[in-house]
Amino acid sequence: MSTYLVTGAAGFIGSEIAGQLLEAGHAVAGLDNLNDSCDARLKQHRLGRLNAHPRFEFHKADITIPGQLRAVFSGRKIAAVLHLAARPGVRASVEQPAACVETNVNGTLNVLEAMREAGVSRLALASTSSLYAGETTPFHEGQCANAPRSPYSASKKAAEALARAWHHLHGFDVAVLRYFTVYGPAGRPDMSVLRFIQAIAEGRELSLFGDGSQRRDWTYVEDIARGSIAAVEKVSGHEIINLGGGGTPVAVNEIIAFLETEIGRAAHRKHAPTHPADMPETSADTSKAARLLGWSPRVSWREGLRRTVAWYRENASWLAAMRM
């Protein structure tokens, strides 16, 4: 049995990673500062299933405070770190760039230094497909990815560069994981899928940026977590790896139409201008993940949406009080 540290363990992807590690028989130290970037009820919902495991240990700690990080590492032998803690969101980062940089850049530096001091040298770092802005699709890891369009993507590029430096200076094994439009049960309320589901189910206006023709490589959260764990276990040296839906982007309009059918109600769309930080299409070349990790996405976007709608219905009573 190995002990893994998952930062951002109350987050959407972090909680799924922690859950899969526990199911595989490992011990997990989960770290999260439980900030107000997401409704507290959603974070507690995610933590609920983790706290039921005797091998899960939760630490309320902030990665921007080095002393709190050191306390988590102290007294336990950690095999690897899966670093998910971040201030997420392209649009949110435009509104609060300083908070984004403080957490995503300085916080990552603190994680790297805490690892070095504790003698932990295996890292999976969550990054983003938004770094590929301006490149041709399908996006592959050899592309430049040096033209970020938002503070969020710029902060993730900085985090990637720091991790690369710690690989060079201190021999860290680093898997940089560029995630593509992750969705699923207990997802982030600022992202489109849960917002769309709630708006359609409750008969409210559905805010849609642009005309809905933008296409995304939707990736189910279970697939993302499975790939992240494979990466931290298998990668030696330094690798950048795409984890995405497999180069089959689907238009937002098609997602909405499927949800209308699944829920049984029509969407009442309210169009807003396209955000300047948005990308018209994301599409992942995942051949490297297949080659290095033996990973490919298993859950189709239709099946993933069905599961997400089912989760919403099971939890609609308390989700109704939480605006997406």
N, C-alpha and C positions, 0 to 999 in steps of 0.2 A: 504494500500500500504506500503510495506517494502522497505528499501534501502539496497541493497547488494553491497559490495565492491568486485570487481573482479580484482585481480592482473594478469598481463599478458593479458590485455584485447585486445591487438592488435595481440595476438598469435592465433594459429590455434584453439585450444580447448577453450581458454578463450573468444574469440570473439563469438563462438557459444553459450557458456553458457550465456554470456551477452545478446545475441539476444533472447534466449529462456526466460530469466527472464523478459525482456522488453515485449515480446509477452504475458506473463502471467500477465502483469499489474503492475509489480514492477518498482521501480527506481533503476538505476545502476550507481555507481561511478566506472569508469574503470580507471585502473592505468597501465601504461606501460612506459618504458624508451626509447622505439623505437630505440634500439641498432642495430648494423649492423650484428647481427647473421642471419638475414633474409633480403632479398631484400625489400627496403623501399616501393616499389610499391605494394608488396603483403600485407604488413601491412596496407597501406592506403586503399587498396581494402577492407580488412576486417573491418576497422573502418568506411568505407563509409556508410554501412547500419546501423551501430549503431548511428552515428552522426545524422541520419535523425530522430531519436526518441527524442522528447522533454524531456523524462525522463532519458536520458543518459547524463552523465557529464564525460568528459575525463580529466584525469590529467597526464601530462607528468612528471613522477617521477620515481626514482630509489630506489628499496627496499634495496640496500646496503647503502643508505644514510638515517639514522634515521630521520633527520629533515624533509626531503621531505615526508616521510611516515606520520609523525605526522600532517603535514599540510593537508593531505588528510582526516584524521580522524577528524580534528578540525572543529567544527561548524556544524556537521551533525550527526544524530543518525543512526548508521549502525547496522542492525539486525544481519548480519553474513558476514563472509569473505570466498570467494572461492579463494584459493591461487594457481594460475597457473603460476605465473612468475618464470622463471627458465632459466638456460643455458641448453638446451636440447641436446640430442644426445650422444649415446655411443661412436662413433668414434671421434666426436668433443671433447669429454671430455678427451680422451687420448692425443689429440694434445694440448689442453689448460686446464689442470687440475686445475690450480690456479683460473682461471675465473669461472670454474664450481663450485668449492668449495665456492668461495666468494659469488656468487649469491645464490646457492642452500642451503648452510648451514648458512652463516652469514646473508644473506638476509631473510631467514626464521626466524631466531632468531629476527631480527628487526621487522618483521611482528607480531610475537607473542608478543613482548614487546609493540608495538604500540597498539595492541588489548587490552592488559592488562591495559595500561594507560588510554585507552578510555572507558573501561568498556564493551568491546565486547567479548563475550565468546563462539561464535559458529563458527566453522571452518571446512571447507572441504579442505583437503590437497592433491594435485595431487602427486601421487607416480608412481611406475613403476613395471611392471611384470618382469623386468630384475633382480629383487632381488631374484627370485626363481631359479637362476642358480644352476644347480646340483641337484635339487629336482626332484622327479618323477611327471609325468603328470597324470591327470589334476592337476594344482596347486591349493592348497587351503590355506586359510588364517592361518591355524594352523601350516603350515610348517615353518621350521627354518628361511629361507631367510636371512642367515647371511654370505653368501659367495659371495659378489659382485665381478664382473669381470672387472669393469671399474670405473673410478672416478665418472662418472655420477650415477651409481647405488649405489656406496658408499655414495655419497652426499645425495641421496634420503633416504637412510637408516638413515643417521644422522638427516635429517629433520624430519623423522618419530619419531625418538627418542626424539627430542626436543619437538615435539607436544605432545607426551605421557607425558613428564615431566610437561608441562604446564597444561595438564589435571589433573595430580596428585597434583600439587602445587596450582593451581589457579581455579580449577573447570571447565576448558574449556570442552565443548562438541566438540569432535573431530572425524571426519570421515576421515580416511586415505584411499584414493582411489588408488588402484593399477590398472593402465590402461594397456590394452593389444593391441598393434599394431593398433593405431588409424589412420584412413585414411578418405579421403573425399574431397569435394571441398575446395579450398583455403588452402590446407594442407601444411605442411612443405616441402620446396623444397629439403631438404636433405634426405627425406624419400623415400622409394622405389616406391610407387604407382605413384606419380606425375612424378618422374624421368622416370619411365617406359613409361608412357603415352606420355610424350614429345618426348622421343627418338624414339618410334615407329611411332608417328604421323609425325615426321620430317625426318624419314629415317636415323637417326644417330645411332651410336653404343650405345648399351645398356650395361652399366657396371653392371656385376652381380658377387657378392662376393660368391664364392663357386660354387657348381654345380646346385643350384636351388632346391635341394631336401629339404632344410630346411622348416619347417612348422610353420605357425603363426596363432594365433587366431585373425583374422582381425576383427576390431570393428569400425563401422561407427560412425562418429563424432557426429551426432544427438543423437544416443543412449548414447554415453559417456556423453554428456552434460545433457541429461534428467536424467541419473543416478546420476550425481554429484549434481544436484539441489535437487533431492529427498533425497540424503544423508544429505546435509546441513540443510534441513528442518526437517528431521525425526530422525536423530541419537541423542541419549542422552548418555552421558558418553563418552567412547572411543571405536571405532570399526575400524578394518581394513577390507576393503571390495574390492573384485575383481569386476572390470567392464570389461567384455570381451565378445568375440563372442559366448561364451556358450559351450566351450569344443569341438569345431568342427574345428580344425586347417586345413589349406589349404596350400599346397606346393607353393613356389614361382613360380615354373615352371607352375603350373596350373593357377596362376594369370596372368602370361605373356601370356599364350595360350588364355585365355579368352579375354585379352586386344587386342591381335592380331585380333581375330574375330570381336570384337566390333569396332575397328578402321579400319579394313580392310587392314592392312599391316603387313608384317612379321617383327619380331624383329631381329636385327643384334646384336647378343650377343658377348660381350667381357668378358671373364671370368677372375676374379681376385681371389687371394687366400682368403680363409675364414678368417675373422678377428678373432683374439683370444678372443675378448670380445663377439662375437656372440654366441647365443644359438641355438642348432639344432632344438628345438621345443618349442613353448609356447602354453599352453592350459589352459583355465580358468574354474575352478569350480565356477559357479556363483549362487549356491544355497543360499548362505548367502544373496546376494543382493536381490534375490527373496523373501526370508523370511522377511528381515528387511525393505526393500524398496518397495516391490511389483514390482521389476524391472526385466526385461529380455530384451535381444536385440531384436529389431523388424525388422531391415533392414538386409537382407541377403547379403553376400559378392558380389554376382552377381549384385543385384539391386544397392548396394552401388557403385560398380565400374561403372555401367551404368550412374549413376548420376554424378560421378566424371568426366567421359569422356565428358558428356554433358556440364558440367561447363567449362572444358578445351576448348572445341570447341567455346563456347561463348566468351571466354577471350583470345583466341589464339593470337590475334594481339599484345597484350602487353606482354603476356607470352613468346613470341618468343625471346624477347630481354633478357629474364632472364633464365640463365642456371641453371637447377636443380642439 
